[in-house]
Amino acid sequence: MTQLIVIDYYYHAVIMLSCTGTLTKERENRRLADEQEILS
């Protein structure tokens, strides 16, 4: 039972991290695109 809880918690943590990572990457890409538009 305890193992299941740990696995569930770990699974959620991984999903949260991947979601946050994707969001951060998108925001970074958008920021870089904005900078390129300003420079050009």
N, CA, C and O atoms as a Maestro MAE file, in Angstrom:
{
 s_m_m2io_version
 :::
 2.0.0
}

f_m_ct {
 s_m_title
 :::
 protein
 m_atom[160] {
  # First column is atom index #
  i_m_mmod_type
  r_m_x_coord
  r_m_y_coord
  r_m_z_coord
  i_m_residue_number
  s_m_chain_name
  s_m_pdb_residue_name
  s_m_pdb_atom_name
  i_m_atomic_number
  :::
  1 25 0.833 -1.205 0.000 1 A "MET " " N  " 7
  2 3 0.000 0.000 0.000 1 A "MET " " CA " 6
  3 2 0.868 1.257 0.000 1 A "MET " " C  " 6
  4 15 0.629 2.195 -0.761 1 A "MET " " O  " 8
  5 25 1.879 1.257 0.867 2 A "THR " " N  " 7
  6 3 2.756 2.424 0.943 2 A "THR " " CA " 6
  7 2 3.473 2.631 -0.384 2 A "THR " " C  " 6
  8 15 3.645 3.762 -0.837 2 A "THR " " O  " 8
  9 25 3.892 1.523 -1.006 3 A "GLN " " N  " 7
  10 3 4.598 1.621 -2.293 3 A "GLN " " CA " 6
  11 2 3.714 2.287 -3.340 3 A "GLN " " C  " 6
  12 15 4.180 3.114 -4.124 3 A "GLN " " O  " 8
  13 25 2.448 1.922 -3.346 4 A "LEU " " N  " 7
  14 3 1.510 2.512 -4.306 4 A "LEU " " CA " 6
  15 2 1.435 4.017 -4.131 4 A "LEU " " C  " 6
  16 15 1.443 4.760 -5.112 4 A "LEU " " O  " 8
  17 25 1.362 4.470 -2.886 5 A "ILE " " N  " 7
  18 3 1.280 5.908 -2.618 5 A "ILE " " CA " 6
  19 2 2.536 6.600 -3.127 5 A "ILE " " C  " 6
  20 15 2.461 7.659 -3.752 5 A "ILE " " O  " 8
  21 25 3.683 6.002 -2.859 6 A "VAL " " N  " 7
  22 3 4.955 6.591 -3.294 6 A "VAL " " CA " 6
  23 2 5.007 6.665 -4.809 6 A "VAL " " C  " 6
  24 15 5.407 7.686 -5.369 6 A "VAL " " O  " 8
  25 25 4.605 5.587 -5.480 7 A "ILE " " N  " 7
  26 3 4.611 5.562 -6.948 7 A "ILE " " CA " 6
  27 2 3.658 6.624 -7.487 7 A "ILE " " C  " 6
  28 15 3.990 7.341 -8.431 7 A "ILE " " O  " 8
  29 25 2.476 6.725 -6.887 8 A "ASP " " N  " 7
  30 3 1.483 7.709 -7.314 8 A "ASP " " CA " 6
  31 2 2.035 9.122 -7.156 8 A "ASP " " C  " 6
  32 15 1.892 9.963 -8.043 8 A "ASP " " O  " 8
  33 25 2.668 9.364 -6.012 9 A "TYR " " N  " 7
  34 3 3.247 10.683 -5.739 9 A "TYR " " CA " 6
  35 2 4.339 11.000 -6.749 9 A "TYR " " C  " 6
  36 15 4.407 12.108 -7.281 9 A "TYR " " O  " 8
  37 25 5.198 10.005 -7.006 10 A "TYR " " N  " 7
  38 3 6.301 10.182 -7.955 10 A "TYR " " CA " 6
  39 2 5.754 10.466 -9.348 10 A "TYR " " C  " 6
  40 15 6.251 11.341 -10.057 10 A "TYR " " O  " 8
  41 25 4.728 9.720 -9.729 11 A "TYR " " N  " 7
  42 3 4.102 9.880 -11.041 11 A "TYR " " CA " 6
  43 2 3.567 11.299 -11.210 11 A "TYR " " C  " 6
  44 15 3.768 11.929 -12.248 11 A "TYR " " O  " 8
  45 25 2.889 11.790 -10.188 12 A "HIS " " N  " 7
  46 3 2.348 13.152 -10.237 12 A "HIS " " CA " 6
  47 2 3.465 14.178 -10.313 12 A "HIS " " C  " 6
  48 15 3.361 15.163 -11.043 12 A "HIS " " O  " 8
  49 25 4.537 13.947 -9.556 13 A "ALA " " N  " 7
  50 3 5.664 14.882 -9.557 13 A "ALA " " CA " 6
  51 2 6.284 14.955 -10.948 13 A "ALA " " C  " 6
  52 15 6.621 16.040 -11.421 13 A "ALA " " O  " 8
  53 25 6.433 13.816 -11.597 14 A "VAL " " N  " 7
  54 3 7.017 13.777 -12.942 14 A "VAL " " CA " 6
  55 2 6.131 14.545 -13.922 14 A "VAL " " C  " 6
  56 15 6.631 15.317 -14.740 14 A "VAL " " O  " 8
  57 25 4.822 14.334 -13.841 15 A "ILE " " N  " 7
  58 3 3.893 15.036 -14.738 15 A "ILE " " CA " 6
  59 2 3.979 16.541 -14.507 15 A "ILE " " C  " 6
  60 15 4.041 17.321 -15.457 15 A "ILE " " O  " 8
  61 25 3.983 16.940 -13.237 16 A "MET " " N  " 7
  62 3 4.067 18.361 -12.901 16 A "MET " " CA " 6
  63 2 5.346 18.959 -13.468 16 A "MET " " C  " 6
  64 15 5.327 20.039 -14.060 16 A "MET " " O  " 8
  65 25 6.465 18.249 -13.283 17 A "LEU " " N  " 7
  66 3 7.752 18.750 -13.758 17 A "LEU " " CA " 6
  67 2 7.761 18.879 -15.270 17 A "LEU " " C  " 6
  68 15 8.226 19.887 -15.802 17 A "LEU " " O  " 8
  69 25 7.254 17.874 -15.969 18 A "SER " " N  " 7
  70 3 7.262 17.926 -17.433 18 A "SER " " CA " 6
  71 2 6.359 19.049 -17.930 18 A "SER " " C  " 6
  72 15 6.692 19.731 -18.899 18 A "SER " " O  " 8
  73 25 5.226 19.242 -17.277 19 A "CYS " " N  " 7
  74 3 4.327 20.332 -17.667 19 A "CYS " " CA " 6
  75 2 4.999 21.682 -17.437 19 A "CYS " " C  " 6
  76 15 4.966 22.556 -18.303 19 A "CYS " " O  " 8
  77 25 5.604 21.843 -16.273 20 A "THR " " N  " 7
  78 3 6.273 23.102 -15.956 20 A "THR " " CA " 6
  79 2 7.424 23.329 -16.922 20 A "THR " " C  " 6
  80 15 7.633 24.449 -17.389 20 A "THR " " O  " 8
  81 25 8.167 22.278 -17.225 21 A "GLY " " N  " 7
  82 3 9.292 22.397 -18.146 21 A "GLY " " CA " 6
  83 2 8.831 22.831 -19.521 21 A "GLY " " C  " 6
  84 15 9.464 23.675 -20.155 21 A "GLY " " O  " 8
  85 25 7.726 22.256 -19.986 22 A "THR " " N  " 7
  86 3 7.200 22.618 -21.302 22 A "THR " " CA " 6
  87 2 6.755 24.066 -21.316 22 A "THR " " C  " 6
  88 15 7.023 24.793 -22.273 22 A "THR " " O  " 8
  89 25 6.073 24.492 -20.257 23 A "LEU " " N  " 7
  90 3 5.602 25.878 -20.187 23 A "LEU " " CA " 6
  91 2 6.772 26.844 -20.194 23 A "LEU " " C  " 6
  92 15 6.750 27.860 -20.888 23 A "LEU " " O  " 8
  93 25 7.799 26.516 -19.410 24 A "THR " " N  " 7
  94 3 8.971 27.393 -19.334 24 A "THR " " CA " 6
  95 2 9.647 27.468 -20.692 24 A "THR " " C  " 6
  96 15 10.083 28.539 -21.114 24 A "THR " " O  " 8
  97 25 9.737 26.330 -21.379 25 A "LYS " " N  " 7
  98 3 10.382 26.295 -22.692 25 A "LYS " " CA " 6
  99 2 9.598 27.162 -23.682 25 A "LYS " " C  " 6
  100 15 10.190 27.919 -24.453 25 A "LYS " " O  " 8
  101 25 8.272 27.051 -23.658 26 A "GLU " " N  " 7
  102 3 7.441 27.849 -24.571 26 A "GLU " " CA " 6
  103 2 7.624 29.332 -24.299 26 A "GLU " " C  " 6
  104 15 7.738 30.135 -25.226 26 A "GLU " " O  " 8
  105 25 7.651 29.692 -23.013 27 A "ARG " " N  " 7
  106 3 7.794 31.093 -22.647 27 A "ARG " " CA " 6
  107 2 9.151 31.607 -23.107 27 A "ARG " " C  " 6
  108 15 9.260 32.729 -23.603 27 A "ARG " " O  " 8
  109 25 10.178 30.791 -22.943 28 A "GLU " " N  " 7
  110 3 11.527 31.174 -23.360 28 A "GLU " " CA " 6
  111 2 11.572 31.357 -24.875 28 A "GLU " " C  " 6
  112 15 12.161 32.320 -25.368 28 A "GLU " " O  " 8
  113 25 10.953 30.440 -25.612 29 A "ASN " " N  " 7
  114 3 10.929 30.544 -27.073 29 A "ASN " " CA " 6
  115 2 10.214 31.814 -27.512 29 A "ASN " " C  " 6
  116 15 10.647 32.494 -28.442 29 A "ASN " " O  " 8
  117 25 9.119 32.125 -26.836 30 A "ARG " " N  " 7
  118 3 8.353 33.313 -27.191 30 A "ARG " " CA " 6
  119 2 9.185 34.566 -26.920 30 A "ARG " " C  " 6
  120 15 9.173 35.512 -27.707 30 A "ARG " " O  " 8
  121 25 9.903 34.562 -25.802 31 A "ARG " " N  " 7
  122 3 10.722 35.713 -25.444 31 A "ARG " " CA " 6
  123 2 11.834 35.902 -26.477 31 A "ARG " " C  " 6
  124 15 12.122 37.025 -26.890 31 A "ARG " " O  " 8
  125 25 12.450 34.803 -26.887 32 A "LEU " " N  " 7
  126 3 13.515 34.886 -27.883 32 A "LEU " " CA " 6
  127 2 12.965 35.399 -29.207 32 A "LEU " " C  " 6
  128 15 13.615 36.200 -29.880 32 A "LEU " " O  " 8
  129 25 11.782 34.946 -29.584 33 A "ALA " " N  " 7
  130 3 11.161 35.398 -30.829 33 A "ALA " " CA " 6
  131 2 10.876 36.891 -30.761 33 A "ALA " " C  " 6
  132 15 11.081 37.612 -31.737 33 A "ALA " " O  " 8
  133 25 10.403 37.357 -29.605 34 A "ASP " " N  " 7
  134 3 10.130 38.787 -29.441 34 A "ASP " " CA " 6
  135 2 11.410 39.593 -29.590 34 A "ASP " " C  " 6
  136 15 11.420 40.636 -30.243 34 A "ASP " " O  " 8
  137 25 12.486 39.111 -28.987 35 A "GLU " " N  " 7
  138 3 13.757 39.831 -29.072 35 A "GLU " " CA " 6
  139 2 14.241 39.900 -30.518 35 A "GLU " " C  " 6
  140 15 14.767 40.923 -30.955 35 A "GLU " " O  " 8
  141 25 14.061 38.809 -31.253 36 A "GLN " " N  " 7
  142 3 14.497 38.788 -32.649 36 A "GLN " " CA " 6
  143 2 13.684 39.784 -33.478 36 A "GLN " " C  " 6
  144 15 14.227 40.435 -34.371 36 A "GLN " " O  " 8
  145 25 12.396 39.905 -33.188 37 A "GLU " " N  " 7
  146 3 11.557 40.864 -33.916 37 A "GLU " " CA " 6
  147 2 12.017 42.288 -33.638 37 A "GLU " " C  " 6
  148 15 12.054 43.125 -34.539 37 A "GLU " " O  " 8
  149 25 12.367 42.554 -32.387 38 A "ILE " " N  " 7
  150 3 12.814 43.901 -32.013 38 A "ILE " " CA " 6
  151 2 14.131 44.225 -32.726 38 A "ILE " " C  " 6
  152 15 14.331 45.339 -33.211 38 A "ILE " " O  " 8
  153 25 15.016 43.236 -32.779 39 A "LEU " " N  " 7
  154 3 16.334 43.464 -33.380 39 A "LEU " " CA " 6
  155 2 16.236 43.665 -34.886 39 A "LEU " " C  " 6
  156 15 16.988 44.456 -35.456 39 A "LEU " " O  " 8
  157 25 15.311 42.953 -35.541 40 A "SER " " N  " 7
  158 3 15.249 43.032 -37.006 40 A "SER " " CA " 6
  159 2 14.569 44.305 -37.491 40 A "SER " " C  " 6
  160 15 14.440 44.516 -38.697 40 A "SER " " O  " 8
  :::
 }
 m_bond[159] {
  # First column is bond index #
  i_m_from
  i_m_to
  i_m_order
  :::
  1 1 2 1
  2 2 3 1
  3 3 4 2
  4 3 5 1
  5 5 6 1
  6 6 7 1
  7 7 8 2
  8 7 9 1
  9 9 10 1
  10 10 11 1
  11 11 12 2
  12 11 13 1
  13 13 14 1
  14 14 15 1
  15 15 16 2
  16 15 17 1
  17 17 18 1
  18 18 19 1
  19 19 20 2
  20 19 21 1
  21 21 22 1
  22 22 23 1
  23 23 24 2
  24 23 25 1
  25 25 26 1
  26 26 27 1
  27 27 28 2
  28 27 29 1
  29 29 30 1
  30 30 31 1
  31 31 32 2
  32 31 33 1
  33 33 34 1
  34 34 35 1
  35 35 36 2
  36 35 37 1
  37 37 38 1
  38 38 39 1
  39 39 40 2
  40 39 41 1
  41 41 42 1
  42 42 43 1
  43 43 44 2
  44 43 45 1
  45 45 46 1
  46 46 47 1
  47 47 48 2
  48 47 49 1
  49 49 50 1
  50 50 51 1
  51 51 52 2
  52 51 53 1
  53 53 54 1
  54 54 55 1
  55 55 56 2
  56 55 57 1
  57 57 58 1
  58 58 59 1
  59 59 60 2
  60 59 61 1
  61 61 62 1
  62 62 63 1
  63 63 64 2
  64 63 65 1
  65 65 66 1
  66 66 67 1
  67 67 68 2
  68 67 69 1
  69 69 70 1
  70 70 71 1
  71 71 72 2
  72 71 73 1
  73 73 74 1
  74 74 75 1
  75 75 76 2
  76 75 77 1
  77 77 78 1
  78 78 79 1
  79 79 80 2
  80 79 81 1
  81 81 82 1
  82 82 83 1
  83 83 84 2
  84 83 85 1
  85 85 86 1
  86 86 87 1
  87 87 88 2
  88 87 89 1
  89 89 90 1
  90 90 91 1
  91 91 92 2
  92 91 93 1
  93 93 94 1
  94 94 95 1
  95 95 96 2
  96 95 97 1
  97 97 98 1
  98 98 99 1
  99 99 100 2
  100 99 101 1
  101 101 102 1
  102 102 103 1
  103 103 104 2
  104 103 105 1
  105 105 106 1
  106 106 107 1
  107 107 108 2
  108 107 109 1
  109 109 110 1
  110 110 111 1
  111 111 112 2
  112 111 113 1
  113 113 114 1
  114 114 115 1
  115 115 116 2
  116 115 117 1
  117 117 118 1
  118 118 119 1
  119 119 120 2
  120 119 121 1
  121 121 122 1
  122 122 123 1
  123 123 124 2
  124 123 125 1
  125 125 126 1
  126 126 127 1
  127 127 128 2
  128 127 129 1
  129 129 130 1
  130 130 131 1
  131 131 132 2
  132 131 133 1
  133 133 134 1
  134 134 135 1
  135 135 136 2
  136 135 137 1
  137 137 138 1
  138 138 139 1
  139 139 140 2
  140 139 141 1
  141 141 142 1
  142 142 143 1
  143 143 144 2
  144 143 145 1
  145 145 146 1
  146 146 147 1
  147 147 148 2
  148 147 149 1
  149 149 150 1
  150 150 151 1
  151 151 152 2
  152 151 153 1
  153 153 154 1
  154 154 155 1
  155 155 156 2
  156 155 157 1
  157 157 158 1
  158 158 159 1
  159 159 160 2
  :::
 }
}
